[in-house]
Amino acid sequence: MLAYPTSSTRKLPQSELEWQLITDYLREKGYSHQDLKELPKEQAHRLMTGACRYASLKLAEIEARAKFRQKIHFGD
């Protein structure tokens, strides 16, 4: 069974954005979180692995852009 974020973990600053990025990835592939429960475990795991990698890379990109903008605006 897939682990979904609990109400306490979704309160973390990046967790809502991460959840949305995962949702967007799944939607792009033609699936929803609910669909994953109906898929074979291995297929659902592959999709979630891809979704988590995608979300992680996007979050890193967002963080890098924010640091770059801060450096431009406020210097070192």
C-alpha positions in Angstrom: 0.0 0.0 0.0 1.2 3.5 -0.8 2.0 5.9 1.9 0.1 9.2 1.7 1.2 12.2 3.6 -0.5 12.6 6.9 -2.1 15.9 8.0 1.0 16.6 10.2 3.5 16.0 7.4 1.5 18.1 4.9 1.9 21.1 7.2 5.6 21.3 6.3 6.4 24.2 4.0 7.3 22.2 0.9 5.0 19.2 1.4 1.9 20.8 -0.1 3.9 21.9 -3.2 5.5 18.4 -3.4 2.1 16.7 -3.2 0.8 19.0 -6.0 3.9 18.2 -8.2 3.3 14.5 -7.6 -0.3 14.9 -8.5 0.6 16.9 -11.7 3.1 14.2 -12.7 0.5 11.4 -12.2 -2.1 13.4 -14.1 0.3 13.9 -17.0 0.8 10.2 -17.1 -3.0 9.7 -17.1 -3.4 8.6 -13.5 -4.6 9.9 -10.2 -3.6 9.0 -6.6 -6.8 6.9 -6.4 -5.9 5.0 -9.6 -2.6 3.9 -8.0 -4.6 1.9 -5.4 -6.1 -0.2 -8.3 -2.9 -0.8 -10.1 -0.5 -3.8 -9.6 1.8 -2.9 -6.7 4.9 -2.9 -8.9 3.4 -0.6 -11.5 2.1 1.8 -8.8 5.6 1.8 -7.2 7.2 2.7 -10.5 4.8 5.5 -11.1 5.3 6.9 -7.6 9.1 6.6 -7.9 9.0 8.6 -11.1 6.6 11.1 -9.5 8.8 11.6 -6.4 11.9 12.0 -8.5 10.1 14.6 -10.6 8.9 16.5 -7.5 12.3 16.4 -5.9 14.0 17.8 -9.0 11.3 20.6 -9.3 11.7 21.5 -5.7 15.5 21.7 -6.0 15.0 23.9 -9.1 12.6 26.2 -7.2 15.1 26.4 -4.3 18.0 27.1 -6.5 16.1 29.9 -8.3 15.1 31.4 -4.9 18.7 31.4 -3.7 19.8 32.9 -7.0 17.2 35.7 -6.8 18.2 36.4 -3.2 21.8 36.6 -4.2 21.0 39.1 -7.0 18.8 41.3 -4.8 20.8 41.2 -1.6 24.3 40.4 -2.6 26.4 37.8 -0.9 
